[in-house]
Amino acid sequence: MSRLDETWADRPGWWGFLTTVDHKRIAARYIVTVVAMLFLAGMLALDMRLQLSAANGTRMGPQLYDESFSLHGSTMLFLVSVPVMEAMGIWLVPLMLGARNLAFPRLTAFSYWLYLGGVLMLWVPHALGITPDLGWFEYPPLSGPGYAPGHRADIWAQMITFTEVAALSASVNIAATILKMRPPGMTLARMPFFLWAMLIASLMTIFALPAVMLVTSMLIADRLVSTQFFTPAGGGDVLLFQHLFWFFGHPEVYIIFVPAVGFVSAIVEAFSRRPLFGHIAMVLSLLSISVLAFGLWVHHMFAVGLPRLGNDFYTAASMVIALPAGIQIFCWIATIGSGRPRFATPMLWVVGFIATFVIGGLSGVMVASAPLDLQLTDTYFVVAHFHYVLVGGAMFPLFGAFCYWYPKATGRMMSERWGIIAFVLIVGGFNLGFFPMHILGLEGMPRRVYTYGPEMGWDGLNLLATIGSTVSVLGGLVLVANALLSYWRGAPAGADPWGGPTLEWAAPSPPPPYNFEHTPVVTGVAPLWEHDDLPVMTGLKDDAREVLVTSVLDAIPLYRQHSPAPSIWPLLCALAVSAMFVGSIFTAWAILWGMVPIAVGLILWFWPVRGRATSGPLRARGQ
Amino acid sequence: MDGRAAMRLLSPAFFIPLAACAGRQSPLAPAGLQAEWQHWLLMLMFWVCGIVYALVMALLGVSIWRGRHRLAAAPETSPDDRRLSRGLGLWAGMIVAGLTILILGSFVVERELAGERRREALVVRVTGQQWWWRIQYRDPAGTGWIETANELHLPAGRTARIELGSVDVIHSFWVPNVAGKMDVIPGRANAIDVTPHRVGWFRGQCAEFCGAQHAHMAFDVKVDTPAEFAAWLAAQARPAPAPSGAAVVVTNGPCASCHTIRGTAARGRAGPDLTHVGGRRSVAAGTLPMSRGALQGWIAQPQALKPGTLMPAVALTGAQIDAVAAYLESRK
């Protein structure tokens, strides 16, 4: 026991902080950063809501308003929603697998440092007054060299490169871990649904993100070295940008939503105290969503004047998503109805999620229709729609997941009373604030206008939207305060406060650096409900960092694998990569010379370590 | 079946209170054939989606109600789900049926929007620029184009084919009471057919973010009777008399380098044609209602009224501004 501790613990102090490869510490870092970003983006949103709460608002001029919505959208999409899902995966996946760490521990550290680079890339220039001001998708020619002088557009484009490299690193890591490090007995058929969700979201990330990195790099090339990808006069095409952006942008929504489906399923299962109804149907519906998501990006472009028959194809493809999504909703409701549900805070979030997200899904069916979308796109109807989907569909499950796994992460329970208060404020405020936006859109209010005249008659509903958003933000502060206070004051949680079915509840709370003393052996989809004493296997060394590698389909133990020790090289490599990314805004030479420190860093990162050869085929012992 | 009759089958009974307060920039108060079809589709969607939402909430409520009465200590690890599985099949069937209705409805409306009505179409060229609209009609008397700006006149009952172009960035042409959007994209020749049939004033607005003054890139739309339209177009074709007194700066001063006033020396092309500016309803692409005061303010301090606008504040004396505003206001 103590030897395991010695083997897996980080060095104390700053050196340990900078070199750690512990997935739990890195995930905690991710989440703290995300909460800070969420707060800042929320403040921006409130600022914009105050500007719009009455006609002819004078709080902001057009420049400040454009910066605010650009920063809000970019932060929420690239620095909050995607990273927080990666962070939950980084934290949960090894615990749910009974594993000691992720497959590529140093890549986890590298991923966080680059994500932090993305955060600084956007917010340090903002502090210096060089804020991107063209929205969260910067369409050329507006973002091209002719209409966006200076470096605002480049900063946005490189911020994306940072966060996407970070997300790709995390996704490769999570997918490899789920496929190769499941505990003995956890065949694919017995894999908890949350792990399916993380696996599918990770694979989607790997396919979708290269498109946006490509398109932002092309934009930078247009701006830096006068390539003409998006210049009609130079033989380029402005629509090419939109196709590539939305080929990423639509799957992106599901990359955020699919892990949320995993959270909801885990909570519904644990609190209904029965296995998820329709496990196979749920997995198949997620798989079909992940495939369909890549075939409907054009529904973001119905108004650009593409051939109508093509638009009809994308209309049908987009609407079909409602089938797998509807099946999931049914399965959750059926699980609650046929189980023995307890309505603790995480379960309340599930109810709030269903009531809110279904509205977003149905308004999604409306905007999926090409002829109707011509009236709805780029109006407040769409603003309402995607906030219902992203806040109702992804943030509410995330808050539920936060409350559900908080005791595991900290060893303390959160206050139920304050949890309920936060829930009521957030869900109530959100619906009060965002439902009126549907009507504003139908009354003709376009997106991204910094002001409107009193003759338009939009002020009453806008005021309501401001009030609702404010209530919602207050609820968010209550949620964070509850989490902070409970960290010191909460009742001790014990290993399994909710009676959960999956392996993470077998680890101590908070889990030690090595997670589990022994690798669990699994016989079903809800292992903790099937055995009073969880069977385990032994054979991993306790005086060296070793993890178990199993086969992809049946999780048959194959190898003991050396797991890399803490290292400073991920941080130094991230710094080298950051230097190249930042430099390439100013000169193309940065790409060439920036490669040198990166190459040196990577060589030292992967420098062979003596003793690594202890890895090898698993000896049959006690199996 | 006649299209209009089909539309009335799903009359917007529910939306009447909302439609009543919907104004001259709203898809809820259609005044054109295309907008009517889109409104019909919106109603179809609203009812189908509303029923689905009510159903989901009812199921959720029943589930919570039933679940709460079933308290037991140990988790159930192998429940019998045969009835639920049948329910899932039924539910999936209902979703497929609902989607079939909505997809077919979309196809029908799409077909109507694409209908072949262009034979008799009136051709109007609309060009988006940061941040106003150049509007050109074919001269019925000659071969040239009659130009105006930020005010679109259309004859009722006749399809107009709006040919859209952009000289700078992407904009989007949108007159919700008449039809849906069509993006205005540099390097692409887009066109949209609109068939207004209710006479009146409406409002259009740019719907694609296009820079600092995206919020003030609106235009007025007047649907006229065919006779009124013909008279209006004939009036627009007439040139303007030359200004006199202090107002001559408008044709030989800085104004003329960007603006055209037909019949005078002012032949600039960067800004809106001012030949009949006084007859328009608003100033600076929907920023202010038309009046002499608005014109004075706009000439004196364009950056204060529309920060970022490409119209510069030019050095004119107060007397010159007053004279120019009076001249422009008289240009009906």
Interface residues (C-beta under 8 A of the other chain):
Chain A: G61 P62 Q63 D66 L134 G135 Y139 P141 L142 G146 Y147 P232 A233 D237 V238 L239 S272 R273 R274 P275 F277 G278 A281 A303 V304 G305 R308 N311 D312 T315 A316 M319 V320 A322 L323 G326 I327 I329 F330 C331 I333 A334 I336 G337 S338 G339 R340 P341 F343 V351 I354 A355 V358 I359 L362 S363 V365 M366 S369 A370 P371 L372 D373 L374 Q375 L376 T377 D378 T379 I439 L442 E443 G444 P446 R447 R448 V449 Y450 T451 Y452 M456 G457 G499 P501 G524 A526 W529 E530
Chain B: L18 C21 A22 G23 Q25 S26 P27 L28 A35 W37 Q38 L41 L42 M45 C49 V52 Y53 V56 M57 L59 L60 V62 S63 I64 R66 G67 R68 R70 L71 A72 A74 P75 E76 T77 S78 P79 D81 L84 S85 G87 L88 W91 A92 I95 V96 L99 L102 I103 G105 S106 F107 V109 E110 E112 L113 A114 D168 V169 I170 S172 W174 P176 A179 G180 K181 M182 D183 I185 P186 G187 R188 N190 A191 R203 Q205 C206 A207 E208 F209 C210 G211 A212 Q213 H214 A215 P307 G308
